[in-house]
């Protein structure tokens, strides 16, 4: 950028243009009239144009000042909206939740609107693996992880045992009337859960006889989309499967569940900060949601 004026000068310019005087602008910005006047003179010198016509009783915008003011005002409005969008609005308690991307998308996101209706003074920031690496631990109020509950440097509080069951497109499910039919279907595997299908068929007491090619993806989200398009059968969380079946996006291929083998945990980092009431309310909501 070849030329960008001092932001303090621009802020003073916008305030004077809006209020029509140095005194009122100074009161809004917490500055003296002399400081505002200095900012305006510095801005005019930087730009090489007179922005205000001054008289003993008032100041008024010149023609170039009138043309410039809307652009400056829009820039500050855009900055304010972006800041609020990324970091939360003033006057609300903001709680930041970090969770695995599939958990954030499939479990938390559909329920957050109901939470905010119950807690109108609350603001939620939900971040997943995409954004979490850019956050310091101190920026995260609630950390949800999926695993076996053993992470160094923190305490893991289980949210409840999850179960999985198979889902597929409605058309494919019409051809699955027995466990043996399922065994011959194309399987969709999810990285990190490669043992799911073997454990599932072992629990059914049958062997998988499919000679068809299998698909492996790295998120439950991808597995759901492939299954919905008729590409095979996926093992996903029961709570998610039943909601998607109710929405007719997928169908349950076999109404038989087994434990996930990993569970969701609330992580407590070793932190000396006193807990906030808003955070505790959201933790209680999460415990009820996963129970």
C-alpha positions in Angstrom: 0.0 0.0 0.0 1.7 3.2 -1.2 -0.2 5.7 1.0 -2.3 5.0 4.1 -2.9 7.8 6.7 -2.6 7.4 10.4 -5.7 5.5 11.8 -6.0 7.9 14.7 -6.2 10.9 12.3 -8.8 9.1 10.2 -10.8 8.2 13.3 -10.8 11.9 14.4 -11.8 12.9 10.8 -14.8 10.5 10.8 -15.9 11.7 14.3 -15.7 15.4 13.4 -17.5 14.9 10.1 -20.3 13.0 11.9 -20.6 15.5 14.8 -19.8 18.7 13.0 -17.4 19.9 15.6 -14.1 19.2 17.3 -15.5 19.3 20.9 -18.2 16.6 20.4 -15.7 14.4 18.5 -13.2 14.8 21.3 -15.8 13.8 23.9 -16.7 10.7 22.0 -13.1 9.6 21.5 -11.8 10.6 24.9 -9.5 13.3 23.5 -9.1 17.0 24.0 -10.3 19.5 21.4 -6.7 20.4 20.8 -5.7 16.8 20.1 -8.6 16.4 17.6 -7.5 19.7 15.9 -4.0 18.4 15.7 -5.1 15.1 14.1 -7.1 16.9 11.5 -4.3 19.3 10.6 -1.9 16.3 10.3 -4.3 14.4 8.1 -4.8 17.4 5.8 -1.0 17.9 5.6 -0.6 14.2 4.7 -3.3 14.2 2.0 -2.5 17.7 0.7 -6.1 18.8 0.8 -8.2 20.9 3.2 -11.0 18.7 4.6 -12.8 21.2 6.8 -13.8 24.9 6.5 -13.3 26.4 10.0 -15.2 29.4 11.4 -15.4 30.8 15.0 -18.6 28.8 15.7 -18.4 25.6 13.6 -16.5 23.5 11.2 -18.0 22.1 8.0 -16.7 19.6 5.4 -15.2 20.9 2.2 -16.3 19.3 -1.1 -13.3 16.9 -1.0 -14.0 16.2 2.7 -17.7 15.3 1.9 -16.5 12.9 -0.9 -13.9 11.3 1.4 -16.0 10.8 4.5 -18.3 8.0 3.3 -15.3 5.9 2.3 -13.6 6.3 5.7 -16.8 5.6 7.5 -17.4 2.4 5.4 -13.9 1.2 6.2 -14.4 1.6 9.9 -17.8 -0.1 9.7 -16.3 -3.0 7.8 -13.5 -3.3 10.4 -16.1 -3.3 13.2 -18.2 -6.0 11.6 -15.2 -8.2 10.9 -14.0 -7.8 14.4 -17.4 -8.7 15.9 -17.7 -11.6 13.5 -14.4 -13.1 14.4 -14.1 -12.3 18.1 -17.7 -11.8 19.3 -19.8 -8.8 20.1 -19.6 -6.5 23.1 -22.0 -7.0 26.0 -22.2 -10.8 25.5 -20.3 -13.5 27.3 -18.2 -15.3 24.6 -17.4 -19.0 25.1 -14.9 -20.6 22.7 -15.4 -24.3 22.1 -12.7 -26.4 20.3 -13.8 -29.8 18.9 -12.9 -32.3 16.2 -14.3 -31.1 12.9 -16.9 -33.9 12.6 -18.0 -33.4 16.2 -18.3 -29.7 15.7 -20.3 -30.1 12.4 -22.5 -33.1 13.1 -23.1 -32.9 16.9 -22.6 -29.4 18.2 -23.7 -27.2 15.2 -27.3 -28.4 15.0 -27.8 -27.9 18.7 -26.1 -24.5 19.2 -29.2 -22.4 18.1 -31.3 -24.0 20.8 -28.6 -23.2 23.4 -28.5 -19.6 22.3 -32.3 -19.4 22.6 -31.9 -20.6 26.2 -29.0 -18.2 26.8 -29.6 -15.0 24.9 -26.7 -13.2 26.6 -24.2 -15.9 25.3 -22.0 -15.8 22.3 -20.4 -19.0 21.0 -17.2 -19.4 19.0 -16.9 -22.9 17.7 -13.5 -23.8 16.2 -12.3 -27.1 14.8 -8.9 -28.4 13.6 -8.9 -26.0 10.7 -8.7 -22.9 13.1 -7.6 -24.4 16.4 -3.9 -24.4 15.5 -4.1 -20.6 15.4 -5.4 -20.3 18.9 -3.4 -20.3 22.1 -4.6 -22.7 24.8 -5.6 -19.6 26.9 -8.1 -18.6 24.1 -10.0 -21.9 24.5 -12.7 -22.1 27.2 -13.9 -25.6 26.4 -11.8 -28.3 24.7 -13.5 -31.5 23.4 -11.4 -34.4 22.2 -12.2 -37.8 20.9 -10.0 -40.6 22.0 -9.2 -42.9 24.9 -8.9 -40.2 27.6 -5.1 -40.1 28.0 -3.5 -36.8 27.1 -0.4 -35.4 28.9 -0.7 -32.3 30.9 -4.5 -32.3 31.3 -7.4 -34.1 32.9 -10.0 -35.7 30.7 -13.6 -35.9 31.9 -15.7 -38.4 29.9 -18.9 -37.0 28.3 -20.5 -40.4 27.8 -20.1 -43.6 25.8 -20.9 -43.3 22.1 -22.1 -46.1 19.8 -22.0 -46.6 16.1 -24.3 -48.2 13.5 -24.3 -48.6 9.7 -26.0 -46.1 7.4 -26.5 -45.9 3.6 -28.7 -44.4 1.0 -32.4 -45.3 1.2 -32.3 -47.2 -2.1 -29.3 -49.3 -0.9 -30.9 -50.0 2.5 -34.0 -51.6 0.7 -31.7 -54.4 -0.4 -30.3 -55.0 3.2 -32.7 -57.2 5.1 -30.2 -59.3 7.0 -26.7 -59.0 8.4 -25.4 -61.2 5.6 -26.7 -58.6 3.1 -24.7 -55.9 4.8 -21.6 -58.0 4.8 -21.6 -58.1 1.0 -22.0 -54.3 0.6 -19.2 -51.9 -0.3 -17.7 -50.6 3.0 -16.7 -47.0 3.7 -13.8 -46.8 6.2 -12.8 -43.7 8.2 -9.1 -43.1 9.0 -8.4 -43.6 12.7 -11.3 -46.1 13.0 -10.1 -48.8 10.7 -11.2 -51.5 13.1 -14.8 -50.5 13.1 -16.1 -52.9 10.4 -14.1 -55.9 11.8 -15.5 -55.3 15.3 -19.0 -54.8 13.9 -19.1 -58.1 12.0 -17.4 -59.9 14.9 -20.2 -58.6 17.2 -22.8 -59.9 14.7 -21.0 -63.2 14.5 -20.5 -63.2 10.7 -17.6 -62.6 8.3 -17.5 -59.8 5.8 -17.6 -61.5 2.4 -17.5 -58.4 0.2 -15.2 -58.7 -2.8 -16.0 -55.2 -4.0 -13.6 -52.3 -3.7 -13.6 -50.3 -0.5 -13.4 -46.6 0.2 -11.4 -44.9 2.9 -11.9 -41.2 3.9 -10.4 -39.0 6.6 -13.7 -37.6 8.1 -17.1 -38.7 9.0 -18.4 -35.9 6.9 -17.0 -37.4 3.7 -18.2 -40.9 4.7 -21.8 -39.5 5.1 -21.8 -37.8 1.7 -20.5 -40.9 -0.1 -23.1 -43.1 1.7 -25.9 -40.7 0.9 -25.0 -40.8 -2.8 -25.2 -44.6 -2.8 -21.5 -45.2 -2.7 -21.6 -47.8 0.1 -22.3 -48.3 3.8 -20.6 -46.2 6.6 -20.4 -46.8 10.4 -21.2 -43.5 12.1 -22.3 -42.3 15.6 -25.7 -43.4 16.5 -26.9 -40.0 17.5 -25.9 -38.6 14.1 -27.3 -41.5 12.2 -30.7 -41.3 13.8 -30.9 -37.5 13.2 -29.9 -37.9 9.5 -32.4 -40.7 9.2 -35.2 -38.6 10.6 -34.3 -35.9 8.1 -34.4 -38.6 5.3 -30.8 -37.8 4.3 -29.7 -41.3 5.0 -31.3 -44.6 6.2 -30.1 -47.0 8.9 -28.9 -50.1 7.2 -29.1 -52.4 10.3 -30.5 -51.4 13.7 -27.6 -52.9 15.6 -25.1 -50.8 17.6 -21.7 -51.4 19.0 -19.5 -49.2 21.2 -17.5 -46.6 19.3 -14.3 -47.7 21.0 -13.3 -44.1 21.6 -15.3 -41.5 23.5 -15.6 -37.7 23.7 -13.9 -36.0 26.6 -14.0 -32.6 28.2 -10.4 -31.6 28.6 -9.3 -29.6 31.7 -5.9 -27.9 31.2 -3.9 -27.0 34.2 -5.0 -23.4 34.5 -5.2 -21.1 37.5 -7.8 -18.8 36.0 -11.1 -18.8 37.9 -13.9 -20.4 36.0 -16.5 -18.2 34.4 -20.2 -18.8 35.0 -20.9 -18.7 31.2 -18.3 -21.4 30.6 -19.7 -23.6 33.4 -23.2 -23.3 31.9 -22.0 -24.4 28.5 -20.1 -27.3 30.1 -23.3 -28.4 31.8 -25.2 -28.1 28.5 -22.5 -30.3 26.8 -22.7 -32.9 29.5 -26.5 -33.1 29.0 -26.1 -33.2 25.2 -23.7 -36.1 25.2 -25.3 -38.0 28.0 
